[in-house]
Amino acid sequence: MAAFTVDDPSAHFQVALYNGSAGLNLPKVVTNDGNSDLQPDLLWIKDREAGYSHALFDSSRGVNKLLYPDGQNSEVTTSSGNDLVSFNSDGFSVGSPSDANSTNGGTTSKLGFQWKANGGTTSTNSNGDINTTVQVNDDAGFSIVLSSNGNATARELGHGLSAAPSMVITRNRTKTSENWRVGVKHYANHDGSYNLDDTATFNNNAVLHTGTDSDSFGVGTDASVNGNYDYVHYVWREVKGYSKFGPFAGNNSSDGTFVYCGFRPALIFVKRRSNSGGWYMWNNKSSAFNMSVRTLRADIPDAEDVNNQFNLDMLSNGFKFRTTTASVGGAMETFFMAAFAERPFTTSSGVPTCAH
């Protein structure tokens, strides 16, 4: 068997499941339960039971800088002690819900998706047309990139990783009414993006993202990705045994498509390419068994869907759909997926891990 790079994905990514404290007994400390301690640098929080917006924080911008992945609001600055209080050595702490009820509103169940970068330590990258501020975890193929002082000219931005990224998520931090753009490298023409905050089809347009290489990724002339504003970019390259990105074909069958990842997933995103459809999310904590029957959508603030119309099996080496729902693999067309691991199928020495 081929060697894998990451033996313990929990050192780089974990999902935390916790209940809110209704703003009492603060701060509310959320501790991870994975094999390794994980201090997150990118934190995505969503209430499972209520229609509160997704809340996204990162350690490059700081704990009091909040973005909403399901909306077109600009960055919000929260008050000290509210919403996210701290990134901890093995988790995070939340305070009173001020601008993001998903963080600690009520006593409902919540999810925290967490990626490790570099503990908040940034550096300047000069591989692109302008300098960027990067925070890099190349072992896991992830970097947080901050850029500013652009203009209406298409440009390249340095990402700090050792190989070409597979997915770049970009948000204009300071301008409202702009979409979140998701650039991917897996189509014949790399120009264009998905929108993370709506159901639009892939927009094959060079004014958006314009491909990636081992040093940089391209942004066009649209204000959502490049201009005289401040931007944040979340950048991933694929790492064996830990992350997987790319297209797959739906098959219009209840015995749905199997997607090989090389690991048991902890988090999966799926987006329909050719027809409008949401960004569907499955995780390893919401459902107690292999069959994941609880689904979130990144593009809307709704609570988890529990109507068994988006059933998906999380397997030891990938995932398989058990539904004919067209928006999540039940159509004869192309879909995009991104997945992060709970456990690799084999270790770096080729030893199979336990089935689940």
C-alpha positions as CSV (number, residue, x, y, z in Angstrom):
1,M,0.0,0.0,0.0
2,A,1.1,3.6,-0.6
3,A,2.6,5.4,2.3
4,F,0.5,8.2,3.8
5,T,1.8,11.5,5.2
6,V,-0.4,12.1,8.2
7,D,-0.7,9.3,10.8
8,D,-2.8,11.2,13.3
9,P,-5.2,13.7,11.6
10,S,-6.4,14.8,15.1
11,A,-3.1,16.8,15.4
12,H,-4.3,19.0,12.5
13,F,-8.1,18.8,12.4
14,Q,-10.8,18.0,14.9
15,V,-14.6,18.4,15.3
16,A,-15.8,19.4,18.8
17,L,-19.4,18.7,19.9
18,Y,-20.6,20.8,22.8
19,N,-23.7,22.4,24.4
20,G,-24.1,26.1,24.9
21,S,-24.1,27.5,28.4
22,A,-26.7,30.2,27.6
23,G,-24.2,32.9,28.5
24,L,-23.6,31.5,32.0
25,N,-20.5,30.2,33.8
26,L,-18.2,32.0,31.4
27,P,-16.0,31.5,29.6
28,K,-17.4,28.2,28.3
29,V,-14.3,26.0,27.7
30,V,-14.6,23.4,24.9
31,T,-11.9,20.7,25.0
32,N,-11.1,18.4,22.1
33,D,-11.3,14.6,22.5
34,G,-8.9,13.5,19.7
35,N,-5.7,11.5,20.1
36,S,-3.6,14.7,20.0
37,D,-4.1,18.1,21.6
38,L,-5.1,20.6,19.0
39,Q,-4.9,24.4,19.3
40,P,-7.0,25.7,16.4
41,D,-6.1,28.5,14.1
42,L,-9.2,28.4,12.0
43,L,-12.5,27.8,13.9
44,W,-15.9,27.3,12.2
45,I,-18.8,27.1,14.7
46,K,-22.4,26.2,13.9
47,D,-25.4,25.6,16.2
48,R,-27.0,22.2,15.3
49,E,-30.5,22.9,16.5
50,A,-31.2,26.5,15.7
51,G,-31.1,28.7,12.6
52,Y,-28.1,30.8,13.7
53,S,-25.5,31.8,11.2
54,H,-22.2,29.9,10.9
55,A,-19.4,31.8,12.7
56,L,-15.8,31.8,11.5
57,F,-12.7,33.0,13.3
58,D,-9.0,32.6,12.7
59,S,-5.9,33.4,14.7
60,S,-4.3,35.6,12.0
61,R,-7.1,38.1,12.2
62,G,-7.6,37.6,16.0
63,V,-10.3,36.2,18.3
64,N,-12.5,39.2,18.0
65,K,-12.8,39.2,14.2
66,L,-15.9,37.3,13.0
67,L,-17.1,36.4,9.6
68,Y,-20.3,34.7,8.5
69,P,-19.7,32.0,5.8
70,D,-23.4,31.8,5.0
71,G,-23.8,35.6,4.4
72,Q,-22.4,38.6,2.6
73,N,-21.7,40.7,5.7
74,S,-18.3,42.3,6.1
75,E,-16.1,41.4,9.0
76,V,-17.5,42.1,12.5
77,T,-15.4,43.1,15.5
78,T,-16.8,41.6,18.6
79,S,-16.4,42.9,22.1
80,S,-13.8,41.4,24.4
81,G,-15.2,38.4,26.3
82,N,-18.0,37.9,23.8
83,D,-18.4,35.1,21.2
84,L,-14.9,33.6,20.9
85,V,-12.7,34.3,23.9
86,S,-9.6,32.3,23.1
87,F,-7.9,29.6,21.1
88,N,-6.7,27.1,23.7
89,S,-4.0,24.5,23.7
90,D,-6.6,21.8,23.1
91,G,-9.7,23.5,22.0
92,F,-11.3,27.0,22.5
93,S,-13.4,29.1,24.9
94,V,-16.5,31.0,24.1
95,G,-18.3,33.8,26.0
96,S,-21.6,35.6,25.8
97,P,-23.2,35.3,22.4
98,S,-23.1,38.9,21.1
99,D,-22.7,38.8,17.3
100,A,-22.9,35.0,16.8
101,N,-25.5,33.0,18.6
102,S,-23.9,29.8,17.2
103,T,-21.0,30.3,19.5
104,N,-22.9,30.0,22.9
105,G,-26.5,30.9,22.4
106,G,-28.9,29.0,24.6
107,T,-28.1,25.4,25.7
108,T,-28.4,23.8,22.2
109,S,-25.9,21.5,20.7
110,K,-23.1,23.0,18.7
111,L,-20.2,22.0,16.4
112,G,-16.7,23.5,16.2
113,F,-14.7,22.5,13.1
114,Q,-11.0,23.3,13.8
115,W,-7.9,23.4,11.6
116,K,-4.3,24.0,12.9
117,A,-2.0,26.4,11.1
118,N,1.0,27.8,13.0
119,G,-0.3,28.8,16.5
120,G,-1.1,32.4,15.3
121,T,2.5,33.1,14.2
122,T,2.6,34.7,10.8
123,S,5.3,35.6,8.3
124,T,5.6,37.7,5.2
125,N,5.5,35.9,1.8
126,S,6.9,37.6,-1.3
127,N,6.2,34.9,-3.9
128,G,3.4,36.8,-5.5
129,D,2.9,40.2,-7.1
130,I,2.4,41.7,-3.7
131,N,3.5,40.6,-0.2
132,T,1.1,38.5,1.7
133,T,0.9,37.6,5.4
134,V,0.8,33.8,5.8
135,Q,0.4,31.3,8.6
136,V,1.4,27.9,7.4
137,N,1.0,24.2,8.5
138,D,2.6,22.5,5.5
139,D,2.4,19.1,7.1
140,A,-1.4,19.3,6.8
141,G,-1.3,21.4,3.6
142,F,-3.1,24.4,5.1
143,S,-2.3,28.1,5.2
144,I,-4.2,31.3,6.2
145,V,-3.3,34.1,3.9
146,L,-4.0,37.8,4.5
147,S,-3.7,40.3,1.6
148,S,-4.5,44.0,1.1
149,N,-3.5,47.0,-1.0
150,G,-4.5,45.4,-4.3
151,N,-6.0,47.1,-7.3
152,A,-8.0,46.2,-10.4
153,T,-5.1,44.2,-11.9
154,A,-5.2,40.4,-11.8
155,R,-2.3,39.2,-9.7
156,E,-0.7,36.2,-8.0
157,L,-0.6,35.8,-4.2
158,G,1.9,33.7,-2.3
159,H,0.4,30.9,-0.1
160,G,3.5,29.4,1.7
161,L,2.7,25.8,0.9
162,S,5.1,23.3,-0.8
163,A,2.6,22.3,-3.6
164,A,-0.2,23.8,-5.6
165,P,-3.4,24.2,-3.5
166,S,-6.5,22.3,-4.3
167,M,-9.0,24.7,-2.8
168,V,-8.8,28.4,-1.9
169,I,-11.7,30.2,-0.1
170,T,-11.5,34.0,-0.3
171,R,-13.5,36.7,1.5
172,N,-13.3,40.4,1.2
173,R,-13.1,41.4,4.9
174,T,-14.1,45.1,4.5
175,K,-16.8,45.3,1.8
176,T,-20.4,44.2,2.3
177,S,-22.5,42.5,-0.4
178,E,-19.7,40.4,-1.7
179,N,-19.7,36.6,-2.1
180,W,-17.4,34.2,-0.6
181,R,-15.4,32.7,-3.5
182,V,-14.1,29.1,-3.6
183,G,-11.5,28.4,-6.2
184,V,-10.6,24.8,-7.1
185,K,-7.9,23.4,-9.4
186,H,-9.6,20.2,-10.6
187,Y,-11.5,21.3,-13.7
188,A,-10.0,21.6,-17.2
189,N,-10.1,25.4,-17.0
190,H,-9.1,26.6,-13.5
191,D,-10.5,30.1,-13.9
192,G,-13.6,30.8,-11.8
193,S,-15.1,30.0,-8.4
194,Y,-18.0,28.6,-6.6
195,N,-19.8,30.9,-4.1
196,L,-19.7,29.5,-0.6
197,D,-22.7,31.6,0.6
198,D,-25.2,30.6,-2.1
199,T,-26.4,27.8,-4.4
200,A,-25.0,29.2,-7.7
201,T,-23.3,26.9,-10.2
202,F,-19.5,27.1,-10.8
203,N,-18.8,30.5,-12.4
204,N,-16.1,29.9,-15.0
205,N,-14.8,33.5,-15.1
206,A,-11.3,34.7,-15.0
207,V,-12.3,37.8,-12.9
208,L,-12.4,35.4,-9.9
209,H,-9.8,32.8,-9.0
210,T,-7.4,32.0,-11.8
211,G,-5.6,28.8,-10.8
212,T,-2.8,27.7,-8.5
213,D,0.8,26.7,-8.6
214,S,3.5,25.6,-6.0
215,D,4.2,29.2,-5.0
216,S,1.0,31.2,-5.4
217,F,-2.7,31.3,-6.4
218,G,-4.3,33.7,-8.8
219,V,-7.0,36.3,-8.3
220,G,-8.8,38.3,-11.0
221,T,-10.2,41.7,-11.0
222,D,-13.5,41.2,-9.2
223,A,-13.7,43.1,-5.8
224,S,-14.7,39.9,-4.1
225,V,-11.1,38.5,-4.5
226,N,-8.9,41.5,-5.4
227,G,-9.0,45.3,-5.0
228,N,-8.2,48.0,-2.6
229,Y,-9.6,46.1,0.4
230,D,-8.5,43.6,3.0
231,Y,-8.9,39.9,2.2
232,V,-8.5,36.6,4.0
233,H,-7.8,33.4,2.0
234,Y,-8.0,29.9,3.4
235,V,-5.8,27.6,1.3
236,W,-5.5,23.8,1.2
237,R,-3.4,21.4,-0.7
238,E,-4.2,17.7,-0.7
239,V,-2.3,15.5,1.8
240,K,-2.6,11.7,1.6
241,G,-4.4,10.2,4.5
242,Y,-5.6,13.5,5.7
243,S,-7.4,15.6,3.0
244,K,-9.1,15.0,-0.3
245,F,-10.5,17.5,-2.9
246,G,-11.9,17.0,-6.3
247,P,-14.8,16.1,-8.6
248,F,-16.9,12.9,-8.6
249,A,-19.8,11.7,-10.7
250,G,-23.3,11.2,-9.3
251,N,-25.2,8.0,-10.4
252,N,-28.9,8.7,-9.7
253,S,-29.2,5.5,-7.5
254,S,-30.0,4.8,-3.9
255,D,-26.9,2.6,-4.1
256,G,-25.0,5.8,-4.6
257,T,-21.5,6.8,-5.7
258,F,-18.6,5.7,-3.6
259,V,-15.9,8.4,-3.2
260,Y,-12.4,7.1,-2.2
261,C,-10.5,9.3,0.2
262,G,-7.9,7.1,1.7
263,F,-9.2,7.8,5.2
264,R,-12.3,7.7,7.3
265,P,-13.7,11.3,7.0
266,A,-14.4,13.6,9.9
267,L,-15.9,16.3,7.8
268,I,-17.2,16.3,4.2
269,F,-18.4,19.2,1.9
270,V,-20.3,18.5,-1.3
271,K,-21.3,21.0,-4.0
272,R,-23.2,20.4,-7.2
273,R,-21.4,21.9,-10.1
274,S,-23.6,22.2,-13.2
275,N,-26.9,22.9,-11.5
276,S,-27.7,25.1,-8.5
277,G,-27.4,23.4,-5.1
278,G,-26.2,24.1,-1.6
279,W,-22.9,23.3,0.1
280,Y,-23.8,20.2,2.1
281,M,-21.8,19.2,5.2
282,W,-21.5,15.9,7.1
283,N,-19.4,15.3,10.1
284,N,-18.3,12.4,12.4
285,K,-19.9,13.8,15.6
286,S,-23.5,14.6,14.6
287,S,-24.5,10.9,13.9
288,A,-23.6,8.1,16.3
289,F,-23.2,5.5,13.6
290,N,-21.6,5.1,10.1
291,M,-24.8,6.3,8.4
292,S,-24.6,10.1,8.6
293,V,-28.3,11.2,8.6
294,R,-27.8,14.7,9.9
295,T,-26.8,17.3,7.4
296,L,-25.8,21.0,7.6
297,R,-25.5,23.4,4.7
298,A,-22.6,26.0,4.7
299,D,-24.6,28.4,2.6
300,I,-27.6,28.9,4.9
301,P,-28.1,29.3,8.7
302,D,-30.6,26.4,9.1
303,A,-30.3,23.8,11.8
304,E,-29.3,20.2,10.9
305,D,-31.6,18.4,8.5
306,V,-32.7,15.1,10.0
307,N,-35.2,14.0,7.3
308,N,-33.0,11.1,6.0
309,Q,-32.9,12.6,2.5
310,F,-29.2,13.2,2.4
311,N,-28.0,9.9,3.9
312,L,-24.3,9.2,3.6
313,D,-22.1,6.3,4.8
314,M,-18.8,7.3,6.3
315,L,-16.5,4.4,5.6
316,S,-12.9,3.5,6.6
317,N,-11.5,4.7,3.3
318,G,-14.1,7.2,2.0
319,F,-17.8,7.7,1.8
320,K,-20.8,6.4,-0.1
321,F,-24.2,8.1,-0.8
322,R,-27.4,6.3,0.1
323,T,-29.8,8.7,-1.5
324,T,-31.3,9.7,-4.8
325,T,-31.5,13.3,-3.8
326,A,-30.1,15.2,-6.8
327,S,-28.2,17.9,-4.9
328,V,-25.9,15.4,-3.1
329,G,-24.9,12.9,-5.7
330,G,-28.2,11.5,-6.9
331,A,-27.9,13.0,-10.3
332,M,-25.9,12.0,-13.4
333,E,-23.5,15.0,-13.3
334,T,-20.4,16.3,-11.7
335,F,-20.0,17.3,-8.0
336,F,-17.1,18.8,-6.1
337,M,-16.1,17.4,-2.7
338,A,-13.7,18.4,0.1
339,A,-13.0,16.0,3.0
340,F,-10.8,16.0,6.1
341,A,-9.8,12.8,8.0
342,E,-10.7,11.3,11.3
343,R,-8.3,8.4,10.7
344,P,-6.2,7.2,7.7
345,F,-6.9,3.9,6.0
346,T,-3.3,2.9,6.5
347,T,-0.5,4.4,8.5
348,S,2.6,5.9,6.9
349,S,4.3,2.5,7.3
350,G,1.5,0.7,5.4
351,V,-0.2,-0.8,8.4
352,P,-4.1,-0.8,8.1
353,T,-5.9,1.1,10.8
354,C,-9.0,-0.3,12.5
355,A,-12.3,-0.5,10.6
356,H,-15.2,1.5,11.9
